[in-house]
Amino acid sequence: MNDSTRENRESTAQSSLPLPPFTYINYYTDENVRRGRVPKPPPIPPVHDTYTMFGTQFHADDAIIRPLESQGIRRLYPNNLDHRRELKKLNHSILVNYLDLLEIMILSPDSSKRQDKIDDISLLFIHMHHLINEFRPHQVIIESVRI
């Protein structure tokens, strides 16, 4: 078997996934639509009570933004808060902790304090991300009114 035949067989391999959207453009010509030769849409996946995403199990009736406590994360700020003020405080804390981490890396890179500081920074980023996500529903309302 020569190389060109092998390349042709490899290029005609079937995929279990649907064709990319750009490929569908060629199927939806005016002629094909008139004759009914257009591909049918993919089937709608069945709705289950639970699903897995990125290795984590979710329930269909879960809140969109789950509380930190339900995820096993210690909350660093009060429940009733000013989002802007807390985000600024978290941003400042991340900066200070990063500078502390740099100092630890310079003075004693093998120290166990290094991993503790990395864990602290990670926790701060999780909280910042959570606060930003809590602000999303408010952002949707503002954008809806603007439109």
C-alpha positions in Angstrom: 0.0 0.0 0.0 1.5 3.3 -1.0 1.5 6.5 1.1 -1.2 8.3 -0.9 -3.7 5.4 -0.4 -3.0 5.3 3.3 -3.5 9.1 3.6 -6.9 8.8 1.7 -8.1 6.1 4.1 -7.0 8.1 7.1 -8.7 11.2 5.8 -12.0 9.4 5.2 -12.2 8.1 8.8 -15.6 8.4 10.4 -16.0 10.5 13.6 -18.5 9.6 16.3 -19.1 13.4 16.7 -21.3 15.5 14.4 -19.6 17.4 11.6 -18.4 20.9 12.5 -20.9 23.7 11.8 -18.8 25.0 8.8 -19.3 21.7 7.0 -23.1 22.0 7.4 -23.1 25.1 5.3 -22.4 23.0 2.2 -25.5 20.8 3.0 -27.9 23.8 3.4 -28.0 25.1 -0.2 -31.2 26.4 -1.6 -31.5 23.3 -3.8 -31.0 20.8 -1.0 -33.6 22.7 1.2 -36.2 22.6 -1.6 -35.6 18.8 -2.1 -35.5 18.0 1.6 -32.0 16.7 1.5 -30.8 18.6 4.6 -29.5 16.6 7.6 -31.8 16.2 10.5 -30.8 18.0 13.8 -29.0 15.8 16.4 -31.2 14.2 19.0 -31.8 16.1 22.2 -29.9 14.4 25.1 -32.2 12.8 27.7 -32.7 14.9 30.9 -31.5 13.1 34.1 -31.7 14.1 37.7 -27.9 14.1 37.9 -25.0 14.7 35.5 -21.3 14.8 35.7 -19.2 17.8 34.5 -15.4 18.0 34.9 -15.5 15.0 37.2 -18.0 16.6 39.7 -21.5 15.2 40.2 -24.3 17.8 39.9 -28.1 17.6 40.4 -30.4 19.2 37.9 -32.2 21.2 40.7 -29.0 22.5 42.3 -28.6 26.3 42.7 -26.6 27.9 39.9 -24.3 29.5 42.4 -23.7 27.1 45.2 -22.7 28.4 48.6 -19.0 28.0 49.5 -19.9 25.9 52.6 -21.7 23.3 50.4 -18.4 22.9 48.6 -16.4 22.4 51.7 -14.7 25.8 51.6 -14.4 28.1 54.6 -16.0 31.5 54.0 -13.7 34.5 54.6 -16.3 37.2 54.4 -19.8 37.8 55.9 -23.0 36.7 54.1 -24.3 40.3 53.8 -21.6 42.3 52.2 -20.7 45.0 49.7 -19.3 43.1 46.8 -17.1 45.9 45.5 -15.5 46.4 48.9 -14.9 42.7 49.5 -13.4 42.2 46.0 -11.0 45.1 46.6 -10.0 43.5 49.9 -9.5 40.1 48.3 -7.4 41.7 45.5 -5.2 43.4 48.1 -4.9 40.2 50.1 -3.8 38.3 47.0 -1.2 40.9 46.2 0.2 40.9 49.8 0.2 37.1 49.9 2.0 36.9 46.5 4.7 39.2 47.8 5.0 37.1 50.9 5.4 34.0 48.7 8.1 35.7 46.7 10.0 36.5 50.0 9.6 32.9 51.1 10.9 31.7 47.7 14.0 33.9 48.0 14.9 33.3 51.6 14.0 29.6 52.0 12.5 27.9 48.9 12.4 24.5 50.6 10.3 25.8 53.5 6.9 24.3 54.3 5.6 27.9 54.5 5.7 28.0 50.7 2.9 25.4 50.3 0.9 27.1 53.1 1.2 30.4 51.2 0.2 28.8 47.9 -2.9 27.3 49.6 -3.8 30.7 51.0 -3.5 32.4 47.6 -5.6 29.6 46.1 -8.3 30.1 48.7 -8.3 33.8 48.0 -8.8 33.2 44.3 -11.6 30.8 44.9 -13.4 33.5 47.0 -12.8 36.2 44.4 -14.2 33.9 41.7 -17.2 33.1 43.9 -17.9 36.8 44.6 -17.7 37.6 40.9 -20.2 34.7 40.1 -22.6 36.0 42.8 -22.6 39.3 40.9 -23.6 37.7 37.6 -27.4 37.6 38.1 -27.3 41.4 38.9 -25.2 41.9 35.8 -27.8 40.1 33.7 -30.6 42.3 34.9 -28.6 45.4 34.2 -27.7 44.2 30.7 -31.4 43.2 30.0 -32.6 46.7 31.0 -29.9 48.3 28.8 -31.0 46.3 25.7 
